Structures are given as C-alpha cells and as structure tokens.
Amino acid sequence: MDYGALEKFDVVFTSTPSGVTSELLPPLVGKGPKLIDLSGDFRLQDPEL
C-alpha cells in the first residue's frame, strides 16, 4: 500500500472486516491524518475511556 499518499489527507476513514484495519492503520499512526475506524478492531473495552 502507498502510505505516502494517505499521509497527505487530513482524515482517513476505514470500515473493513474484522482484523483488516488493525493491519492497515498502524503505519499511519502519528503520520498526520486523523484516523477514524468504523470496524470493531479498535473499539474501546473500558466504557470510561
């Protein structure tokens, strides 16, 4: 995947089957775009968070 192109966006939305987003997004963490995942991969387990 060409992550360089994605780094130029302000926001990246993902909505993939279980397990896919957790493989795709880590290289983009802290690189610029806000990352919004609509799949269940990064759901918070603690309701207080």
N, CA, C and O atoms as a Tripos MOL2 file, in Angstrom:
@<TRIPOS>MOLECULE
protein
  196   195    49     0     0
PROTEIN
NO_CHARGES

@<TRIPOS>ATOM
      1 N           0.8470   -1.1780    0.0000 N.3       1 MET1
      2 CA          0.0000    0.0000    0.0000 C.3       1 MET1
      3 C           0.8870    1.2350    0.0000 C.2       1 MET1
      4 O           1.9410    1.2420    0.6370 O.2       1 MET1
      5 N           0.4730    2.2720   -0.7050 N.am      2 ASP2
      6 CA          1.2030    3.5300   -0.7790 C.3       2 ASP2
      7 C           0.7740    4.4260    0.3790 C.2       2 ASP2
      8 O          -0.1450    5.2320    0.2360 O.2       2 ASP2
      9 N           1.4270    4.2890    1.5070 N.am      3 TYR3
     10 CA          1.0640    5.0770    2.6830 C.3       3 TYR3
     11 C           1.4280    6.5400    2.5150 C.2       3 TYR3
     12 O           0.8180    7.3990    3.1520 O.2       3 TYR3
     13 N           2.4090    6.8460    1.6720 N.am      4 GLY4
     14 CA          2.7990    8.2330    1.4370 C.3       4 GLY4
     15 C           1.6420    9.0700    0.9330 C.2       4 GLY4
     16 O           1.4920   10.2240    1.3340 O.2       4 GLY4
     17 N           0.8230    8.5060    0.0620 N.am      5 ALA5
     18 CA         -0.3410    9.2300   -0.4600 C.3       5 ALA5
     19 C          -1.3710    9.4630    0.6400 C.2       5 ALA5
     20 O          -1.9780   10.5320    0.6990 O.2       5 ALA5
     21 N          -1.5740    8.4830    1.5060 N.am      6 LEU6
     22 CA         -2.5530    8.6210    2.5900 C.3       6 LEU6
     23 C          -2.1070    9.6310    3.6400 C.2       6 LEU6
     24 O          -2.9470   10.2600    4.2830 O.2       6 LEU6
     25 N          -0.8030    9.7950    3.8240 N.am      7 GLU7
     26 CA         -0.2900   10.7370    4.8120 C.3       7 GLU7
     27 C          -0.6490   12.1820    4.4680 C.2       7 GLU7
     28 O          -0.6040   13.0480    5.3420 O.2       7 GLU7
     29 N          -1.0010   12.4520    3.2290 N.am      8 LYS8
     30 CA         -1.3390   13.8090    2.7960 C.3       8 LYS8
     31 C          -2.7740   14.2070    3.1240 C.2       8 LYS8
     32 O          -3.1150   15.3890    3.0640 O.2       8 LYS8
     33 N          -3.6170   13.2370    3.4690 N.am      9 PHE9
     34 CA         -5.0090   13.5220    3.8010 C.3       9 PHE9
     35 C          -5.1210   14.0790    5.2190 C.2       9 PHE9
     36 O          -4.2560   13.8390    6.0620 O.2       9 PHE9
     37 N          -6.2020   14.8280    5.4720 N.am     10 ASP10
     38 CA         -6.4820   15.3150    6.8220 C.3      10 ASP10
     39 C          -7.1090   14.2250    7.6800 C.2      10 ASP10
     40 O          -6.8260   14.1220    8.8730 O.2      10 ASP10
     41 N          -7.9640   13.4110    7.0620 N.am     11 VAL11
     42 CA         -8.6950   12.3540    7.7670 C.3      11 VAL11
     43 C          -8.7370   11.1120    6.8900 C.2      11 VAL11
     44 O          -8.9210   11.2030    5.6760 O.2      11 VAL11
     45 N          -8.5650    9.9500    7.5170 N.am     12 VAL12
     46 CA         -8.7040    8.6690    6.8200 C.3      12 VAL12
     47 C          -9.7430    7.8520    7.5690 C.2      12 VAL12
     48 O          -9.5740    7.5550    8.7510 O.2      12 VAL12
     49 N         -10.8150    7.4910    6.8800 N.am     13 PHE13
     50 CA        -11.8550    6.6250    7.4450 C.3      13 PHE13
     51 C         -11.6230    5.2050    6.9430 C.2      13 PHE13
     52 O         -11.2710    5.0000    5.7810 O.2      13 PHE13
     53 N         -11.8210    4.2310    7.8200 N.am     14 THR14
     54 CA        -11.7970    2.8370    7.3900 C.3      14 THR14
     55 C         -13.0420    2.1400    7.9190 C.2      14 THR14
     56 O         -13.5440    2.4610    8.9960 O.2      14 THR14
     57 N         -13.5170    1.2010    7.1560 N.am     15 SER15
     58 CA        -14.6440    0.3660    7.5570 C.3      15 SER15
     59 C         -14.4430   -0.9760    6.8620 C.2      15 SER15
     60 O         -14.9520   -1.2180    5.7680 O.2      15 SER15
     61 N         -13.6980   -1.8230    7.5220 N.am     16 THR16
     62 CA        -13.2860   -3.0780    6.9140 C.3      16 THR16
     63 C         -13.7480   -4.2630    7.7570 C.2      16 THR16
     64 O         -14.1850   -4.0800    8.8930 O.2      16 THR16
     65 N         -13.6560   -5.4610    7.2200 N.am     17 PRO17
     66 CA        -13.9630   -6.6430    8.0330 C.3      17 PRO17
     67 C         -12.9870   -6.7600    9.2110 C.2      17 PRO17
     68 O         -11.9080   -6.1670    9.1930 O.2      17 PRO17
     69 N         -13.3670   -7.5080   10.2030 N.am     18 SER18
     70 CA        -12.5620   -7.6910   11.4010 C.3      18 SER18
     71 C         -11.1340   -8.1290   11.0570 C.2      18 SER18
     72 O         -10.9230   -9.0410   10.2580 O.2      18 SER18
     73 N         -10.1690   -7.4590   11.6750 N.am     19 GLY19
     74 CA         -8.7700   -7.8170   11.5080 C.3      19 GLY19
     75 C          -8.0430   -7.0670   10.4060 C.2      19 GLY19
     76 O          -6.8130   -7.0200   10.4150 O.2      19 GLY19
     77 N          -8.7550   -6.4830    9.4620 N.am     20 VAL20
     78 CA         -8.1020   -5.8020    8.3390 C.3      20 VAL20
     79 C          -7.5610   -4.4450    8.7550 C.2      20 VAL20
     80 O          -6.4130   -4.1220    8.4510 O.2      20 VAL20
     81 N          -8.3600   -3.6510    9.4390 N.am     21 THR21
     82 CA         -7.9230   -2.3080    9.8180 C.3      21 THR21
     83 C          -6.7290   -2.3610   10.7570 C.2      21 THR21
     84 O          -5.8440   -1.5090   10.6700 O.2      21 THR21
     85 N          -6.6830   -3.3280   11.6420 N.am     22 SER22
     86 CA         -5.5540   -3.4150   12.5740 C.3      22 SER22
     87 C          -4.2530   -3.7300   11.8440 C.2      22 SER22
     88 O          -3.1730   -3.5270   12.3990 O.2      22 SER22
     89 N          -4.3360   -4.2150   10.6280 N.am     23 GLU23
     90 CA         -3.1500   -4.4300    9.7970 C.3      23 GLU23
     91 C          -2.8220   -3.2000    8.9490 C.2      23 GLU23
     92 O          -1.6560   -2.9590    8.6380 O.2      23 GLU23
     93 N          -3.8460   -2.4170    8.5720 N.am     24 LEU24
     94 CA         -3.6630   -1.2780    7.6730 C.3      24 LEU24
     95 C          -3.2340    0.0060    8.3630 C.2      24 LEU24
     96 O          -2.3660    0.7110    7.8490 O.2      24 LEU24
     97 N          -3.8120    0.3300    9.5020 N.am     25 LEU25
     98 CA         -3.6130    1.6460   10.1020 C.3      25 LEU25
     99 C          -2.3210    1.8630   10.8860 C.2      25 LEU25
    100 O          -1.8400    2.9960   10.8900 O.2      25 LEU25
    101 N          -1.7290    0.8920   11.5370 N.am     26 PRO26
    102 CA         -0.5490    1.1820   12.3560 C.3      26 PRO26
    103 C           0.5550    1.9770   11.6560 C.2      26 PRO26
    104 O           1.1610    2.8230   12.3140 O.2      26 PRO26
    105 N           0.8600    1.7700   10.3770 N.am     27 PRO27
    106 CA          1.8950    2.5910    9.7510 C.3      27 PRO27
    107 C           1.5160    4.0700    9.6300 C.2      27 PRO27
    108 O           2.3910    4.9080    9.4090 O.2      27 PRO27
    109 N           0.2400    4.4040    9.7690 N.am     28 LEU28
    110 CA         -0.2030    5.7940    9.6600 C.3      28 LEU28
    111 C          -0.3080    6.5170   10.9930 C.2      28 LEU28
    112 O          -0.4570    7.7390   11.0210 O.2      28 LEU28
    113 N          -0.2330    5.7900   12.0880 N.am     29 VAL29
    114 CA         -0.3730    6.3960   13.4110 C.3      29 VAL29
    115 C           0.7470    7.4150   13.6190 C.2      29 VAL29
    116 O           1.9300    7.0940   13.5100 O.2      29 VAL29
    117 N           0.3470    8.6430   13.9200 N.am     30 GLY30
    118 CA          1.2940    9.7140   14.1670 C.3      30 GLY30
    119 C           1.9050   10.3380   12.9170 C.2      30 GLY30
    120 O           2.8200   11.1550   13.0240 O.2      30 GLY30
    121 N           1.4260    9.9750   11.7520 N.am     31 LYS31
    122 CA          1.9900   10.4830   10.4900 C.3      31 LYS31
    123 C           1.2640   11.6970    9.9430 C.2      31 LYS31
    124 O           1.7310   12.2810    8.9650 O.2      31 LYS31
    125 N           0.1520   12.1040   10.5200 N.am     32 GLY32
    126 CA         -0.5340   13.2900   10.0190 C.3      32 GLY32
    127 C          -2.0430   13.1910   10.0370 C.2      32 GLY32
    128 O          -2.6940   13.9660   10.7380 O.2      32 GLY32
    129 N          -2.6310   12.2520    9.2800 N.am     33 PRO33
    130 CA         -4.0870   12.2510    9.2160 C.3      33 PRO33
    131 C          -4.7290   11.7540   10.5060 C.2      33 PRO33
    132 O          -4.1630   10.9300   11.2250 O.2      33 PRO33
    133 N          -5.9130   12.2700   10.7780 N.am     34 LYS34
    134 CA         -6.7340   11.7060   11.8530 C.3      34 LYS34
    135 C          -7.2500   10.3710   11.3290 C.2      34 LYS34
    136 O          -7.6660   10.2840   10.1740 O.2      34 LYS34
    137 N          -7.2310    9.3440   12.1470 N.am     35 LEU35
    138 CA         -7.6530    8.0120   11.7330 C.3      35 LEU35
    139 C          -8.9620    7.6630   12.4180 C.2      35 LEU35
    140 O          -9.0480    7.6570   13.6460 O.2      35 LEU35
    141 N          -9.9750    7.3750   11.6250 N.am     36 ILE36
    142 CA        -11.2880    7.0260   12.1590 C.3      36 ILE36
    143 C         -11.6430    5.6500   11.6440 C.2      36 ILE36
    144 O         -11.8160    5.4500   10.4420 O.2      36 ILE36
    145 N         -11.7520    4.7000   12.5600 N.am     37 ASP37
    146 CA        -12.0250    3.3060   12.2190 C.3      37 ASP37
    147 C         -13.4570    2.9690   12.5770 C.2      37 ASP37
    148 O         -13.8530    3.0950   13.7350 O.2      37 ASP37
    149 N         -14.2320    2.5460   11.6060 N.am     38 LEU38
    150 CA        -15.6260    2.1860   11.8380 C.3      38 LEU38
    151 C         -15.8100    0.6830   12.0440 C.2      38 LEU38
    152 O         -16.9250    0.2180   12.2790 O.2      38 LEU38
    153 N         -14.7210   -0.0710   11.9570 N.am     39 SER39
    154 CA        -14.8100   -1.5140   12.2100 C.3      39 SER39
    155 C         -14.6820   -1.7500   13.7120 C.2      39 SER39
    156 O         -14.6110   -0.7960   14.4860 O.2      39 SER39
    157 N         -14.6510   -2.9800   14.1150 N.am     40 GLY40
    158 CA        -14.5490   -3.3000   15.5350 C.3      40 GLY40
    159 C         -13.1280   -3.4810   16.0260 C.2      40 GLY40
    160 O         -12.9250   -3.7880   17.2010 O.2      40 GLY40
    161 N         -12.1380   -3.3000   15.1670 N.am     41 ASP41
    162 CA        -10.7600   -3.6080   15.5420 C.3      41 ASP41
    163 C         -10.2260   -2.7770   16.7020 C.2      41 ASP41
    164 O          -9.4990   -3.2980   17.5480 O.2      41 ASP41
    165 N         -10.5680   -1.5150   16.7550 N.am     42 PHE42
    166 CA        -10.0040   -0.6410   17.7730 C.3      42 PHE42
    167 C         -11.0520   -0.1190   18.7500 C.2      42 PHE42
    168 O         -10.8930    0.9700   19.3030 O.2      42 PHE42
    169 N         -12.0950   -0.8660   18.9640 N.am     43 ARG43
    170 CA        -13.1260   -0.4380   19.9220 C.3      43 ARG43
    171 C         -12.5700   -0.4690   21.3290 C.2      43 ARG43
    172 O         -11.8060   -1.3600   21.7000 O.2      43 ARG43
    173 N         -12.9700    0.5220   22.0990 N.am     44 LEU44
    174 CA        -12.5160    0.5890   23.4830 C.3      44 LEU44
    175 C         -13.2560   -0.4460   24.3210 C.2      44 LEU44
    176 O         -14.4630   -0.6390   24.1720 O.2      44 LEU44
    177 N         -12.5330   -1.0890   25.1800 N.am     45 GLN45
    178 CA        -13.1160   -2.1100   26.0560 C.3      45 GLN45
    179 C         -13.6600   -1.4940   27.3450 C.2      45 GLN45
    180 O         -14.5850   -2.0320   27.9530 O.2      45 GLN45
    181 N         -13.0760   -0.3560   27.7600 N.am     46 ASP46
    182 CA        -13.4630    0.2900   29.0010 C.3      46 ASP46
    183 C         -14.4070    1.4690   28.6820 C.2      46 ASP46
    184 O         -13.9790    2.4370   28.0530 O.2      46 ASP46
    185 N         -15.6780    1.4010   29.1040 N.am     47 PRO47
    186 CA        -16.6280    2.4690   28.8030 C.3      47 PRO47
    187 C         -16.2240    3.8240   29.3710 C.2      47 PRO47
    188 O         -16.6970    4.8500   28.8820 O.2      47 PRO47
    189 N         -15.3620    3.8600   30.3890 N.am     48 GLU48
    190 CA        -14.9170    5.1110   30.9770 C.3      48 GLU48
    191 C         -14.0050    5.8890   30.0180 C.2      48 GLU48
    192 O         -13.8890    7.1090   30.1320 O.2      48 GLU48
    193 N         -13.3720    5.2050   29.0930 N.am     49 LEU49
    194 CA        -12.4670    5.8820   28.1430 C.3      49 LEU49
    195 C         -13.2680    6.6080   27.0990 C.2      49 LEU49
    196 O         -12.6960    7.2380   26.2100 O.2      49 LEU49
@<TRIPOS>BOND
     1     1     2 1
     2     2     3 1
     3     3     4 2
     4     3     5 am
     5     5     6 1
     6     6     7 1
     7     7     8 2
     8     7     9 am
     9     9    10 1
    10    10    11 1
    11    11    12 2
    12    11    13 am
    13    13    14 1
    14    14    15 1
    15    15    16 2
    16    15    17 am
    17    17    18 1
    18    18    19 1
    19    19    20 2
    20    19    21 am
    21    21    22 1
    22    22    23 1
    23    23    24 2
    24    23    25 am
    25    25    26 1
    26    26    27 1
    27    27    28 2
    28    27    29 am
    29    29    30 1
    30    30    31 1
    31    31    32 2
    32    31    33 am
    33    33    34 1
    34    34    35 1
    35    35    36 2
    36    35    37 am
    37    37    38 1
    38    38    39 1
    39    39    40 2
    40    39    41 am
    41    41    42 1
    42    42    43 1
    43    43    44 2
    44    43    45 am
    45    45    46 1
    46    46    47 1
    47    47    48 2
    48    47    49 am
    49    49    50 1
    50    50    51 1
    51    51    52 2
    52    51    53 am
    53    53    54 1
    54    54    55 1
    55    55    56 2
    56    55    57 am
    57    57    58 1
    58    58    59 1
    59    59    60 2
    60    59    61 am
    61    61    62 1
    62    62    63 1
    63    63    64 2
    64    63    65 am
    65    65    66 1
    66    66    67 1
    67    67    68 2
    68    67    69 am
    69    69    70 1
    70    70    71 1
    71    71    72 2
    72    71    73 am
    73    73    74 1
    74    74    75 1
    75    75    76 2
    76    75    77 am
    77    77    78 1
    78    78    79 1
    79    79    80 2
    80    79    81 am
    81    81    82 1
    82    82    83 1
    83    83    84 2
    84    83    85 am
    85    85    86 1
    86    86    87 1
    87    87    88 2
    88    87    89 am
    89    89    90 1
    90    90    91 1
    91    91    92 2
    92    91    93 am
    93    93    94 1
    94    94    95 1
    95    95    96 2
    96    95    97 am
    97    97    98 1
    98    98    99 1
    99    99   100 2
   100    99   101 am
   101   101   102 1
   102   102   103 1
   103   103   104 2
   104   103   105 am
   105   105   106 1
   106   106   107 1
   107   107   108 2
   108   107   109 am
   109   109   110 1
   110   110   111 1
   111   111   112 2
   112   111   113 am
   113   113   114 1
   114   114   115 1
   115   115   116 2
   116   115   117 am
   117   117   118 1
   118   118   119 1
   119   119   120 2
   120   119   121 am
   121   121   122 1
   122   122   123 1
   123   123   124 2
   124   123   125 am
   125   125   126 1
   126   126   127 1
   127   127   128 2
   128   127   129 am
   129   129   130 1
   130   130   131 1
   131   131   132 2
   132   131   133 am
   133   133   134 1
   134   134   135 1
   135   135   136 2
   136   135   137 am
   137   137   138 1
   138   138   139 1
   139   139   140 2
   140   139   141 am
   141   141   142 1
   142   142   143 1
   143   143   144 2
   144   143   145 am
   145   145   146 1
   146   146   147 1
   147   147   148 2
   148   147   149 am
   149   149   150 1
   150   150   151 1
   151   151   152 2
   152   151   153 am
   153   153   154 1
   154   154   155 1
   155   155   156 2
   156   155   157 am
   157   157   158 1
   158   158   159 1
   159   159   160 2
   160   159   161 am
   161   161   162 1
   162   162   163 1
   163   163   164 2
   164   163   165 am
   165   165   166 1
   166   166   167 1
   167   167   168 2
   168   167   169 am
   169   169   170 1
   170   170   171 1
   171   171   172 2
   172   171   173 am
   173   173   174 1
   174   174   175 1
   175   175   176 2
   176   175   177 am
   177   177   178 1
   178   178   179 1
   179   179   180 2
   180   179   181 am
   181   181   182 1
   182   182   183 1
   183   183   184 2
   184   183   185 am
   185   185   186 1
   186   186   187 1
   187   187   188 2
   188   187   189 am
   189   189   190 1
   190   190   191 1
   191   191   192 2
   192   191   193 am
   193   193   194 1
   194   194   195 1
   195   195   196 2
@<TRIPOS>SUBSTRUCTURE
     1 MET1         2 RESIDUE 1 A MET
     2 ASP2         6 RESIDUE 1 A ASP
     3 TYR3        10 RESIDUE 1 A TYR
     4 GLY4        14 RESIDUE 1 A GLY
     5 ALA5        18 RESIDUE 1 A ALA
     6 LEU6        22 RESIDUE 1 A LEU
     7 GLU7        26 RESIDUE 1 A GLU
     8 LYS8        30 RESIDUE 1 A LYS
     9 PHE9        34 RESIDUE 1 A PHE
    10 ASP10       38 RESIDUE 1 A ASP
    11 VAL11       42 RESIDUE 1 A VAL
    12 VAL12       46 RESIDUE 1 A VAL
    13 PHE13       50 RESIDUE 1 A PHE
    14 THR14       54 RESIDUE 1 A THR
    15 SER15       58 RESIDUE 1 A SER
    16 THR16       62 RESIDUE 1 A THR
    17 PRO17       66 RESIDUE 1 A PRO
    18 SER18       70 RESIDUE 1 A SER
    19 GLY19       74 RESIDUE 1 A GLY
    20 VAL20       78 RESIDUE 1 A VAL
    21 THR21       82 RESIDUE 1 A THR
    22 SER22       86 RESIDUE 1 A SER
    23 GLU23       90 RESIDUE 1 A GLU
    24 LEU24       94 RESIDUE 1 A LEU
    25 LEU25       98 RESIDUE 1 A LEU
    26 PRO26      102 RESIDUE 1 A PRO
    27 PRO27      106 RESIDUE 1 A PRO
    28 LEU28      110 RESIDUE 1 A LEU
    29 VAL29      114 RESIDUE 1 A VAL
    30 GLY30      118 RESIDUE 1 A GLY
    31 LYS31      122 RESIDUE 1 A LYS
    32 GLY32      126 RESIDUE 1 A GLY
    33 PRO33      130 RESIDUE 1 A PRO
    34 LYS34      134 RESIDUE 1 A LYS
    35 LEU35      138 RESIDUE 1 A LEU
    36 ILE36      142 RESIDUE 1 A ILE
    37 ASP37      146 RESIDUE 1 A ASP
    38 LEU38      150 RESIDUE 1 A LEU
    39 SER39      154 RESIDUE 1 A SER
    40 GLY40      158 RESIDUE 1 A GLY
    41 ASP41      162 RESIDUE 1 A ASP
    42 PHE42      166 RESIDUE 1 A PHE
    43 ARG43      170 RESIDUE 1 A ARG
    44 LEU44      174 RESIDUE 1 A LEU
    45 GLN45      178 RESIDUE 1 A GLN
    46 ASP46      182 RESIDUE 1 A ASP
    47 PRO47      186 RESIDUE 1 A PRO
    48 GLU48      190 RESIDUE 1 A GLU
    49 LEU49      194 RESIDUE 1 A LEU
